[in-house]
Amino acid sequence: MKKKLYFLTLLNFAAINLFSQTFTVTPPTGPYSGNGSYTITPISFTITNTGGSQGGDWTITATISGCPAGNICNFTGCTMTVGNGSNATNSCNGSISVTGTANGAVSGTYTATRVPALTRTSGFSYNVVLPIDLTNFSLNNLDSKINIVWSTASELNNEKFLIERSTDGRAYKTIGEVAGAGTTTEPQEYHFTDETPAPGINYYRLKQMDFDGNFEYSPIESVVFRKEGEITIYPTIVQSELQVELPEKAGETTTLKIFSMQGALLQTQQQDGTGKLTITLPELTAGQYMVEVVNGNLSSRSIIFKQ
């Protein structure tokens, strides 16, 4: 997975003084965040009249000649009016947007065009850097724990990672944090152990935090956790089928009971088999239910949400 978060750093900007007009480009500041799409804003363009009678209406446009492969780069221009008289000045803000996941340079030429006719140009080059290049995010059962491992190829302004867990894939809570490497182009590897995973499916995600408070979520990974000698029921959000994993000492026949959240027994069904069972649920309206799985002296309960 590659996190789609961009920071654009100005490599160069220019001021041009031809005849009696000065056109300057103020570099943008940052960092900025986005999710696969990033806009630098503002880029300030300033025009100063240094020759008395050179005032007029100016329009700023740009020609983009370089864009990282596979990305889409666009420029939104702006207009201003500069009055007559030496040192008369005005400014306006434009923006460049970059959509995609590739690193590289966005380059080209800004052009300021005045009515009556006068033109000023300024070259530009911005470096598109992917701050957190997440190359691996994996989960492993480790005895009675879940080992979480992730790696980055490079980092920019990375303060820390928050590790978040959910049992239903919707509501997450933070279970720990690991310090980031700040800014580095060296590969980094991180580890975190969830000491108390919940029986059944556990969903995990990383919340990457920058020093300035910006953050981004990783994709979600999940793992089934089963305690030795116990019945495991999953998932918690179901459509038509429920998975039940039985321990080795379980018997041949398993009974499933479905209750309303008020405790009323709605359905009882039995299924033969050992190991992992797939149980088809009866027709139920969407909502929450309590399910109980019984096999001999073993039993387990879980709340499910029927979609």
matplotlib code that plots the C-alpha trace (Angstrom):
import matplotlib.pyplot as plt

x = [0.0, 1.2, -0.2, -1.4, -0.4, 1.6, 4.0, 5.1, 8.3, 9.3, 12.6, 12.9, 11.0, 11.8, 11.4, 11.6, 12.2, 11.8, 11.3, 9.4, 7.4, 8.3, 6.5, 7.3, 6.0, 5.9, 6.5, 3.8, 4.2, 3.3, 3.0, -0.4, -2.4, -4.8, -5.9, -4.6, -5.3, -3.4, -3.7, -1.0, -2.7, -2.0, 0.7, 0.9, 1.7, 2.7, 3.1, 4.7, 4.6, 8.0, 7.5, 4.6, 2.2, 2.5, -0.7, -3.4, -5.3, -3.1, -4.0, -1.8, -1.7, 0.6, 2.0, 2.8, 5.5, 6.5, 4.2, 5.1, 4.3, 0.7, -0.3, -2.6, -1.4, -3.5, -3.2, -5.9, -5.0, -6.0, -6.3, -5.4, -5.5, -2.3, -2.7, -0.6, 2.2, 5.5, 5.4, 1.7, 1.3, -1.3, -1.4, -3.6, -3.5, -3.5, -3.1, -1.6, -3.4, -1.7, -3.7, -2.0, 0.6, 3.9, 6.8, 8.5, 8.6, 5.8, 7.4, 6.5, 6.2, 4.0, 2.9, 1.5, -0.3, -1.4, -4.1, -2.7, -0.3, 2.7, 3.9, 6.1, 7.2, 8.6, 9.7, 8.8, 9.5, 7.8, 9.0, 6.2, 7.2, 5.2, 5.8, 4.9, 5.6, 4.1, 5.4, 4.1, 1.3, 0.7, -0.8, 0.3, -1.2, 1.5, 0.4, -2.4, -1.4, -1.5, 1.8, 1.5, 4.3, 4.6, 7.4, 8.1, 10.4, 10.6, 9.0, 8.5, 7.4, 6.2, 5.6, 4.0, 1.6, -1.5, -2.6, -6.4, -8.5, -12.2, -14.3, -17.0, -15.0, -16.7, -15.9, -12.2, -10.3, -6.6, -4.7, -1.2, 1.3, 4.7, 7.0, 7.8, 11.2, 10.4, 12.0, 14.1, 14.8, 16.0, 13.6, 12.0, 10.4, 7.9, 6.3, 3.5, 1.9, -1.8, -1.7, -5.5, -7.2, -10.9, -12.1, -13.2, -12.2, -10.0, -9.7, -6.6, -5.6, -2.7, -3.4, -0.2, 0.2, 2.4, 4.1, 1.7, -1.4, -2.3, -3.0, -3.9, -5.3, -3.8, -5.9, -7.6, -6.2, -8.0, -7.2, -9.2, -8.2, -9.1, -8.5, -7.3, -10.1, -12.9, -15.5, -14.9, -17.8, -17.3, -17.9, -19.9, -21.4, -23.2, -25.4, -26.4, -23.6, -21.8, -18.4, -17.9, -14.5, -14.6, -11.7, -10.3, -12.2, -15.6, -18.3, -19.9, -23.1, -23.3, -26.4, -27.0, -29.5, -30.5, -32.0, -33.5, -31.7, -34.6, -33.7, -36.5, -35.4, -36.1, -34.4, -32.7, -30.8, -28.2, -25.3, -23.0, -19.3, -16.0, -13.3, -14.7, -18.4, -20.3, -23.8, -26.5, -28.7, -32.5, -34.3, -33.9, -34.6, -31.6, -30.5, -28.7, -29.0, -27.5, -26.2, -25.2, -23.3, -23.3, -21.3, -21.4, -20.1, -18.7, -20.6, -20.0, -22.1, -21.6, -23.6, -24.0, -25.4, -27.5, -27.3]
y = [0.0, 3.4, 6.2, 9.0, 12.1, 14.8, 17.5, 19.9, 21.8, 24.7, 24.0, 27.5, 30.6, 33.8, 37.5, 39.1, 42.8, 43.7, 47.2, 48.8, 46.0, 43.5, 40.1, 37.9, 34.5, 33.8, 30.1, 28.2, 27.0, 23.6, 20.8, 20.1, 16.8, 15.1, 11.6, 10.9, 14.5, 17.6, 21.3, 23.8, 27.0, 29.8, 30.6, 34.4, 36.4, 40.0, 42.7, 46.1, 49.0, 50.6, 52.8, 55.1, 54.4, 50.6, 49.9, 47.6, 44.3, 41.2, 37.5, 34.8, 31.5, 28.5, 26.0, 22.7, 20.9, 18.3, 16.1, 12.9, 9.8, 8.7, 11.8, 14.6, 18.2, 21.3, 25.0, 27.5, 31.0, 34.4, 38.1, 41.4, 45.1, 47.2, 51.0, 53.6, 55.3, 54.1, 51.4, 50.7, 47.0, 44.2, 40.5, 37.4, 33.8, 30.8, 27.1, 23.9, 20.5, 17.1, 13.9, 10.6, 8.5, 9.1, 11.1, 13.6, 17.2, 19.5, 22.1, 24.6, 28.4, 31.0, 33.8, 37.2, 38.9, 42.5, 44.5, 46.6, 44.0, 43.2, 39.8, 38.5, 34.9, 32.9, 29.3, 27.0, 23.5, 21.9, 18.6, 16.1, 13.9, 11.1, 11.7, 8.2, 5.4, 2.5, -0.7, -3.3, -3.7, -7.3, -9.1, -12.4, -14.7, -15.1, -17.4, -15.5, -12.2, -10.4, -9.1, -6.1, -5.2, -2.4, -0.8, 2.5, 3.3, 7.0, 9.5, 13.2, 15.1, 11.8, 12.2, 8.9, 6.0, 5.3, 1.7, 1.3, -1.8, -2.7, -5.8, -4.7, -2.9, 0.4, 1.7, 1.9, 2.6, 3.4, 0.5, 1.9, 4.2, 4.0, 7.0, 7.8, 8.6, 12.2, 12.9, 10.1, 8.5, 5.3, 2.3, 1.8, -1.2, -1.0, -3.6, -3.5, -6.4, -6.4, -8.2, -8.6, -9.3, -10.0, -13.5, -13.6, -11.0, -8.1, -5.2, -3.0, 0.3, 2.8, 6.5, 8.3, 11.7, 14.5, 17.0, 19.7, 17.7, 16.4, 12.7, 9.9, 6.4, 3.3, 0.6, -1.9, -5.3, -8.1, -11.3, -14.1, -14.6, -17.9, -18.7, -22.3, -24.6, -22.1, -21.6, -18.7, -16.8, -14.3, -11.9, -9.5, -7.9, -10.5, -10.9, -14.5, -16.7, -17.0, -18.7, -20.9, -22.4, -25.3, -26.5, -30.0, -31.5, -30.4, -32.9, -33.7, -31.7, -27.9, -25.9, -22.3, -20.2, -16.7, -14.2, -10.8, -8.1, -8.3, -11.9, -13.6, -16.9, -16.5, -19.5, -22.8, -24.9, -27.7, -28.6, -31.5, -31.2, -30.4, -27.7, -24.7, -24.5, -22.2, -21.7, -20.2, -17.8, -17.7, -14.8, -11.9, -8.2, -5.9, -5.2, -6.5, -10.1, -12.2, -15.6, -18.5, -21.5, -24.7, -27.9, -30.3, -28.6, -25.7, -22.5, -19.0, -15.9, -13.0, -9.9, -9.7, -7.1, -8.4, -6.3]
z = [0.0, -0.8, 1.1, -1.2, 0.7, -1.0, 0.1, -2.7, -2.2, -4.4, -6.0, -7.6, -8.3, -10.1, -10.3, -13.8, -14.3, -18.0, -19.3, -16.3, -14.8, -12.1, -11.9, -8.9, -7.8, -4.0, -3.3, -1.4, 2.1, 3.6, 4.3, 2.9, 3.0, 0.7, -0.4, -3.8, -4.9, -3.7, -4.3, -3.5, -2.4, -2.5, -5.0, -4.8, -8.0, -7.5, -10.2, -9.4, -11.7, -11.8, -14.9, -14.2, -17.1, -17.2, -15.3, -16.6, -16.1, -15.8, -16.2, -14.8, -16.8, -16.8, -19.2, -17.4, -19.3, -16.7, -14.5, -12.7, -14.8, -14.3, -12.4, -13.6, -13.1, -13.5, -12.9, -11.9, -12.8, -11.5, -12.5, -11.0, -11.8, -11.4, -11.4, -13.1, -11.2, -10.0, -7.3, -7.8, -7.0, -6.7, -6.3, -6.8, -5.9, -8.2, -7.5, -8.9, -8.3, -8.6, -8.7, -8.5, -6.6, -8.3, -7.0, -9.3, -10.4, -11.6, -13.9, -16.5, -17.1, -15.5, -17.9, -16.8, -19.7, -19.5, -21.4, -23.2, -24.4, -22.3, -21.2, -18.4, -17.8, -14.9, -14.9, -12.0, -10.7, -7.7, -6.2, -5.5, -2.5, -1.1, 2.7, 3.9, 1.5, 3.3, 1.7, 4.0, 6.6, 7.9, 10.8, 12.4, 15.1, 17.8, 20.6, 22.3, 20.7, 17.3, 16.0, 13.7, 11.3, 8.9, 6.8, 5.1, 2.2, 3.1, 5.6, 5.7, 8.9, 10.5, 14.2, 15.1, 14.2, 16.2, 16.0, 16.0, 16.3, 15.7, 16.1, 13.6, 11.0, 11.8, 15.3, 16.0, 19.2, 19.7, 21.4, 21.1, 19.4, 17.9, 17.2, 13.6, 12.1, 11.3, 7.9, 6.3, 3.0, 4.7, 4.9, 8.4, 10.0, 12.8, 15.2, 17.7, 19.6, 20.5, 23.9, 24.2, 20.8, 20.8, 19.8, 16.2, 13.5, 14.6, 12.1, 12.3, 10.7, 11.2, 11.8, 10.7, 12.4, 11.2, 13.5, 12.4, 13.3, 9.8, 9.6, 7.2, 7.6, 6.2, 4.5, 6.8, 7.5, 9.4, 11.1, 12.8, 16.4, 18.2, 21.8, 22.3, 23.3, 22.7, 20.0, 17.7, 15.9, 13.1, 11.4, 13.5, 10.4, 8.3, 5.3, 5.1, 6.5, 9.8, 10.3, 13.4, 14.3, 16.7, 18.9, 18.5, 21.4, 20.0, 19.2, 15.9, 16.3, 16.8, 17.8, 16.8, 18.6, 17.5, 20.0, 19.7, 21.7, 24.1, 24.8, 22.8, 21.1, 17.4, 15.8, 16.6, 14.1, 14.2, 12.0, 11.9, 11.3, 13.0, 12.5, 10.6, 9.9, 7.6, 8.9, 6.7, 8.7, 8.3, 6.9, 9.3, 9.1, 9.3, 12.8, 15.8, 17.2, 19.8, 18.6, 20.8, 19.6, 21.7, 21.1, 24.0, 27.1, 25.0, 24.2, 23.0, 22.5, 20.1, 19.0, 15.2, 12.9, 10.0, 6.9]

ax = plt.figure().add_subplot(projection="3d")
ax.plot(x, y, z, "-o")
ax.set_aspect("equal")
plt.show()
